[in-house]
C-alpha cells in the first residue's frame, strides 16, 4: 500500500471512530426512551430512527445536502459543512446511528426494572441509577452496538459522496477510494483498499459478536 492509501485508511478509521463517539449520547438517550414505556409519538420516532437503514444511502445524503446546502439551512446559517470532513462525519453518524440505537435498546429492555426500583428506594437519583445500574448491566449490548455502528461507518458510501463529495486528501474514505480507483482503472490500489476494508470490518464485527455472545451467556 502507498502512503496515500494509508492516509485514506487512517482518515476513515479516525472519522468512523469519531462518528461513533459523537452519536453515543444521542443513541443512548433514544434507545433508553424507546425501551421504557409508551409515550405519544413513540412509533414515529422509531420510524425516523430506522429510516436510514431502509432508505437508499444516496437518498439520505440528498436530504442532508438539501438541508445543509445554500438553499437550505446552510444558506441561513453559515455551517461550512458541505464538502468538508465534517460532512463525512455527519453522513457516517446519520447512517450508523440506527444500529447503535437498536442494539442499545435491546440491551436496556433486558435490564430488570426491579433492580432500578430497589436503587431508587435506597435513595439513588435517576441519573445515578442510570449510570450505576442500567448502563453497567446493558454495557455489553451497548459496546456491541457501538462496534456495529463503527463497522457501518467504515463502509459508508452513498450518503458520504452526496454530502461530502470525493475529494482526495480531504473527504475521501476507503469506500470512495475504491470507487475512484476502479473508475480510473487502478485496480491494484483498489484491491489494497479492499483488503484493508475487509480486515477492519472483520475485526469490528467479530468483536461486536464476541460482546453479544458474552451478553447472552451472562
C-alpha positions in Angstrom: 0.0 0.0 0.0 1.2 3.5 -0.8 1.4 6.4 1.6 -1.8 7.8 0.1 -3.6 4.5 0.7 -2.6 4.5 4.4 -3.7 8.1 4.7 -7.2 7.1 3.4 -7.3 4.2 5.8 -6.3 6.3 8.7 -8.8 9.1 7.9 -11.6 6.5 7.5 -10.8 4.8 10.9 -10.5 8.2 12.6 -13.7 9.7 11.3 -15.6 6.5 11.9 -14.4 6.3 15.5 -15.3 10.0 16.0 -18.8 9.5 14.5 -19.4 6.6 16.9 -18.4 8.7 19.9 -20.5 11.6 18.5 -23.7 9.6 18.3 -23.2 7.8 21.6 -25.1 10.3 23.9 -28.0 10.7 21.4 -28.1 7.0 20.7 -28.2 6.0 24.3 -30.9 8.6 25.1 -33.0 7.4 22.1 -32.5 3.8 23.0 -33.5 4.2 26.6 -36.5 6.3 25.7 -37.7 3.7 23.2 -37.0 0.8 25.6 -39.1 2.2 28.5 -42.8 2.8 28.4 -45.2 4.1 25.8 -45.4 7.8 25.1 -47.1 9.8 22.4 -45.2 9.8 19.1 -43.0 6.8 20.1 -43.8 4.9 16.8 -43.0 8.0 14.8 -39.6 8.4 16.5 -38.9 4.6 16.0 -39.7 5.0 12.3 -37.5 8.1 11.8 -34.6 6.4 13.6 -34.8 3.3 11.4 -35.3 5.1 8.1 -31.5 5.4 7.3 -31.4 1.6 7.4 -34.0 1.1 4.7 -33.7 4.2 2.6 -31.1 4.3 -0.2 -28.0 5.9 1.3 -27.9 8.4 -1.6 -31.4 9.5 -0.7 -30.3 10.2 2.9 -27.3 12.0 1.5 -29.5 14.1 -0.7 -31.7 15.1 2.3 -28.6 16.1 4.2 -27.3 18.1 1.2 -30.6 19.8 0.8 -30.8 20.8 4.4 -27.2 21.9 4.7 -26.8 23.4 1.2 -27.1 27.0 0.2 -30.8 26.7 -0.4 -31.4 25.1 3.0 -30.3 25.8 6.5 -26.8 26.2 5.2 -28.0 29.3 3.3 -29.4 30.8 6.5 -26.6 29.7 8.9 -23.0 29.5 7.8 -22.4 25.9 8.7 -19.4 25.4 6.3 -20.0 21.7 6.5 -20.8 20.5 2.9 -17.8 19.0 1.1 -15.6 19.1 4.2 -14.5 16.3 6.6 -17.4 17.5 8.9 -19.8 16.4 6.1 -18.2 13.0 6.2 -18.6 12.9 10.0 -22.3 13.9 9.6 -23.0 11.3 6.9 -21.3 8.5 8.9 -23.1 9.5 12.1 -26.6 9.5 10.5 -26.1 6.2 8.7 -24.7 4.3 11.7 -27.0 5.7 14.4 -29.8 3.2 13.9 -27.5 0.2 14.6 -26.4 1.7 17.9 -30.0 2.5 18.9 -31.3 -0.9 18.0 -28.6 -2.8 19.9 -28.7 -0.5 23.0 -32.5 -0.6 23.1 -32.4 -4.4 23.2 -29.8 -4.2 26.0 -31.9 -1.7 28.0 -35.0 -3.8 27.6 -33.2 -6.8 29.1 -32.3 -4.9 32.3 -34.6 -5.9 35.2 -36.5 -2.8 36.2 -36.8 -4.1 39.7 -33.1 -3.5 40.3 -33.5 0.1 39.3 -36.6 0.4 41.6 -34.6 -1.0 44.5 -31.8 1.5 43.9 -34.4 4.3 44.0 -35.9 3.1 47.2 -32.4 3.3 48.7 -32.2 7.0 47.8 -30.4 6.9 44.4 -31.5 9.6 42.0 -32.5 9.0 38.4 -29.1 9.8 36.8 -27.2 7.8 39.4 -29.5 4.8 38.8 -28.9 5.1 35.1 -25.1 5.3 35.2 -24.5 2.9 38.1 -27.2 0.3 37.5 -28.8 0.5 34.0 -25.7 1.2 31.9 -23.4 -1.3 33.5 -26.0 -4.1 33.1 -26.5 -3.1 29.5 -22.9 -2.5 28.8 -22.2 -5.5 26.6 -25.1 -4.7 24.3 -24.1 -1.0 24.2 -20.5 -1.9 23.3 -21.7 -4.3 20.7 -23.9 -1.6 19.2 -21.0 0.8 19.1 -18.8 -1.6 17.3 -21.6 -2.4 14.7 -22.0 1.4 14.2 -18.3 1.8 13.8 -18.3 -1.1 11.2 -21.2 0.5 9.3 -19.4 3.9 9.3 -16.2 2.3 7.9 -18.2 1.1 4.8 -20.5 4.1 4.2 -20.5 5.3 0.6 -23.8 6.7 -0.7 -24.6 9.4 1.8 -21.0 10.4 2.0 -20.4 11.0 -1.7 -23.6 13.1 -1.8 -22.9 15.5 1.0 -19.1 15.4 1.2 -18.0 14.6 -2.4 -14.9 12.5 -3.2 -12.0 14.9 -2.6 -8.6 13.2 -2.3 -6.9 14.1 0.9 -9.9 15.9 2.3 -13.1 13.8 2.3 -12.0 10.5 0.6 -12.8 7.4 2.6 -11.9 3.8 1.9 -15.2 3.2 0.0 -14.8 6.4 -2.1 -11.1 5.5 -2.7 -12.1 2.0 -4.0 -14.7 3.6 -6.3 -12.3 6.2 -7.7 -9.5 3.6 -8.3 -11.8 1.2 -10.1 -13.3 4.1 -12.2 -9.8 5.2 -13.4 -8.6 1.6 -13.9 -6.1 1.4 -11.0 -7.3 -2.0 -9.8 -4.2 -2.8 -7.7 -4.8 0.2 -5.5 -8.5 -0.6 -5.3 -7.7 -4.2 -4.1 -5.3 -2.7 -1.5 -8.1 -0.6 0.0 -10.5 -3.5 -0.3 -8.2 -5.7 1.7 -7.9 -3.0 4.4 -11.7 -2.6 4.4 -12.3 -6.3 4.8 -9.8 -6.6 7.7 -11.2 -3.6 9.6 -14.8 -4.7 9.1 -14.0 -8.3 10.2 -12.3 -7.1 13.4 -15.2 -4.8 14.2 -17.9 -7.3 13.5 -16.1 -10.2 15.2 -15.5 -8.1 18.3 -19.1 -7.0 18.4 -20.3 -10.6 18.1 -17.9 -11.5 20.9 -19.5 -9.0 23.3 -23.0 -10.0 22.2 -22.2 -13.7 22.8 -20.8 -12.8 26.3 -24.0 -10.9 26.9 -26.2 -13.9 26.1 -24.0 -16.3 28.1 -24.2 -14.0 31.2 
